């Protein structure tokens, strides 16, 4: 059997640890609703600028 690259084993281990934390209820919100809204607005504005439809 061939050994897996280190990146694969590290990613797999991180995936399993994340699942354990989620099952234990040990999760933290990484963004608030307002932060998500701000990020979506910013992404929408960037898409407009990049598409050339920005009225500025």
Secondary structure, 3 states (H helix, E strand, C coil): CCCCCHHHHHHHHHHHHHHHHHHCCCCCCCCCHHHHHHHHHHHHHHHHHHHCCCCC
